[in-house]
Amino acid sequence: MKKGKIIRTAGPLVVASDCLGAKMYDMVKIGDIGLIGEIIELKEDRAFIQVYEDTTGIGPGEPVELTGKPLSVELGPGLISSVFDGIQRPLDVIKEKEGNFITRGIEVPPLNREKKWDFKPFVKKGQKVEEGDFLGEIEETPLIKHKIMVPSGKNGTVIKIKKGKMLIEEVAAVIKSEEKEHEVRLFQVWSIRKNRLVKKREMPEIPLVTGQRVLDTLFPLAKGGTACVPGPFGSGKTVVQHQLAKWSDAQIIVFVACGERGNEVADLLLSFPELKDPSTGRPLMERTIMIANTSNMPVAAREASIYTGMTIAEYFRDMGYSVALMADSTSRWAEALREISGRMEEMPGEEGYPAYLASRIAEFYERAGKVICLGSDKREGALSVIGAVSPPGGDLSDPVVQSTLKVVKVFWALDDKLANMRHFPAINWLNSYSLYAESIKDYWDKEIAEDFSEIRQEAMKLLEKESELQEIARLVGVESLSDQDRLVLESSKSIREDFLHQNAFHPQDTYTSLRKQYLMMRTIIHFHNSGLKALKEGINLEDILKLEIREKISKMKFLEEKGDDPDVLELFIEINNVFKELLEKKG
Amino acid sequence: MHKEYLTVTNIVGPLVIVEKIVDVKYGELVEISSPGGQLRRGTVLDVSTERAVVQVFEGTTGLDIDKSSIRFLGGSQTLAVSKEIVGRIFDGSGNPKDGGPKIIAKKRRDINGRPINPQARDYPSEFIQTGISSIDGMNSLVRGQKLPIFSGSGLPHARIAAQIARQSKVLGKKEKFAVVFGAMGITFEEAYFFIEDFRDTGALERSVIFLNLANEPPIERIATPRLALTCAEFLAFDLDMHVLVVLVDYTFYAEALREISAARKEIPGRRGYPGYLYTDLASMYERAGRIKEKPGSITYIPILTMPEDDKTHPIADLTGYITEGQIMLSRELHRKGIYPPIDVLPSLSRLKDKGIGEGKTREDHADVLNQLFACYASGKEARELALILGEAALSDMDKIYMEFAEKYEDEFVCQGEHESRSISDTLDIGWDLLRMVPKGELKRIRPEFLDKYYFIEK
């Protein structure tokens, strides 16, 4: 293999000479201990390399081994439940080999080479197949059937197909096309910076149900859509991301902890095997893949971790699954870009970020989508992407936030004022938006209830009105508002406290089905409308506000979910009754 | 023997540039002798075939181009660790400062440490009772957490940190406990306060102290916290002790880092701080934690003074993004004479949820703290409203909340510097206050706890 020579080391950047023939984004091994790096600039015979491990002790004169291959990931059975670092090294294997602290220059294969998988073929000898077709499947976990697909560009006839227990490196099938024979193993290798191919892109129109009321009802994300969660520290970005990873109804979750806290990763690792998937009752870990590159791990690997996660997510999308990728936080990734760019002495753009920041962010989010996958069965797959952004001081004019907002369709604005009042999730209902609300409308009205979108609209209107009224109340005092307006204030308070506020740590409250969300919102709106009617009939506002049923409404969220939610339905009828009583009392 | 170079070509700020070097590595430890024969230490920041950029810990005062000589020692800066380290005082470079002997090294540890494998981490969940209500009740600290104090100049963060170090204990347990204290650029008086306080309470013999005072070289500050943490890692994960690390003041640390960055003519990030400040801070903060199957732990309280009390200042901002919450001090409360002046609303402990509740503190803890937060927030809002419109314009509920806020500050937050409240005392005070509010308003408390605690009178 060709070798270059180091001529400079500065933190995560290494410059090597004698590198003619090396290609951009090729992977290299640096120094005597073989640290992993990637070429990010070429100048004459010199290569500028970002190194994915700490470079202490590396100096000029040491060799650089050019592998001639791009930085890639291995895709195959064994991915699920794994925890990888930014360049797909399994952390549990590293721990076994090296102990509690991470050392450098370790070489471990991403996928287990010794484990045998039970391969069930779908095709027969002589059958014609095209790229993306299923050759067979492996039950990787009780939740996930791992499909073995024909690699892209390999259309032809199956001339050999195996069955039964085998290692991932064994040849499972041989495909013959144009007199060439291709061996298909249980895993493929794919460059992390290259999109995986699809047949066609489609518009997302089915909601990704997350069980989080403020998200599902007010600012929904579609399967295959993109969302971002920007907010200052302490506003609950990570809790939102964790809740989504736990409860969203995607079939596969890829969680990228990018430059974040080690203890948060530990939290996920310890809780996911215990938590049950609400729809199947199996441990959540059986559908999760984690990429953990915590803030104290090498900065360049942070840059790669996002792409590693994305490529794995695309691979499962190609099998026809609905996949959700969470990246926490993309700001740390952008900072890694900035750090490397600074060391290369590139001309900086805004806030010292490189000029290509916006295009990198756009490219990243554009890898999400609802697609028709490769393969003759024209199956659908979806990849939803949710990125957390951590702007300095919570300032939304930050270049990372602004570049992100240009591409994502859903904006969940975290607000530290709400967080200070312990209103969680601290998502501001006035600033946030979802551009999917229109396209999802049909689904809601057909699948949940025909007046779902109507009720949602009414709730949004109340909240909007509330902020106007509060403005007036601040100037002239609440007393000078009309009774109708004061009822609006009370009802929107009820929406805020009894519906939008959701406790992630309460066993019942942590997840609400779409159906119950609808029933809850309908109950609150019904109370409001009944109140308005009663006011017209001359009932005192105080008497309405004193009704005991209001306390019951505030406890709706703690009611256990069962079947048709009779308890919440009953409240609806009870509201009718108490208002009837009020009117009768008045006579 | 290491080669000696006399090829210094440039001295700028804390940096020395040496040319015509052979076989020098990035991050290597360097010894520089000045024309007067005095020895200093440094580390390699950037190395190419021709030249190396060396950062000098003790500063470059007195160095010259002609006679200064440089030796590259191979390997990076280390700290000698052994059991005898406990009870000792060192300077900011790790040399004894208490007149005692040098530590006979059982082991030498690289002060940069290595990242803990996330897979090896155990989630911190053991409640630490500090005896301070506004921390225990509202922003509970757990073992293995990193919880900074965001202070401002003139606020009593030193007294609070000393009180935490003095009173901290885990309920129902007696275990090996140590304090590692590091001073970065603080004054002699502040450092003296800590040492005396440790001495008075007998904590000194289970403490390790690293001092880099305001008049000492700023660049030494880059090493001080790393020495302290390396020592803490040894105590926690080799000797199985529970270690509380207190480091003041990270503002001075970040300024030293900025100085080096400026001398290297790097492209500055926000307010002139280098773009890698986040990564640099994280490499220290993340060394706190617990490891599975290891009894020891590192709990970490870094202290920083926010310039102009601005929490969006890069140092505070980036710290907040890495640490697991923050304890925010308030000038307003301090002016009112409330000690500790902890502003509960913007303070936060991210790890509290797993450390509190039945079997750890008390079953009603989580609900009570959420309710206290909500009531206090409403009270403060009402207070603002009253300022604009006058108290007459407030509704009855607003008036109750306003009174609640006053009492909350006076009775719950305010306490003596040597008063150590048990967690159930803290929660009882909380209930006393909540009884001012009608039961129907207490929406954050589960009905069963309302039934159990609301009507009990003292």
Interface residues (C-beta under 8 A of the other chain):
Chain A: I7 R8 T9 A10 G11 V15 D54 T55 T56 G57 I58 G59 P60 G61 V83 L91 D92 I94 K95 E98 G99 N100 F101 I102 T103 P232 F233 G234 T238 A257 G259 R261 G262 N263 V265 A266 D267 L269 L270 A292 T294 S295 N296 M297 V299 R332 E335 R338 E339 G342 E345 P348 E351 G352 S390 P392 G393 G394 D395 D416 A419 N420 M421 R422 R474 G477 V478 E479 E497 D498 N503 F505 E551 S554 K555 F558
Chain B: D23 V24 K25 Y26 G27 E28 L45 D46 V47 S48 T49 G75 S76 N112 G113 R114 P115 I116 N117 P118 Q119 A120 R121 D122 Y123 P124 G144 Q145 F237 E266 I267 P268 G269 R270 G275 Y276 Y278 T279 A282 S283 Y285 E286 R287 G289 I291 K292 K294 K311 T312 P314 D317 L318 G320 Y321 I322 E324 G325 Q326 L345 P346 L348 R350 L351 D353 K354 A366 N370 F373 A374 A377 S378 L385 I388 L389 A393 S395 G440 K443 R444 R446 P447
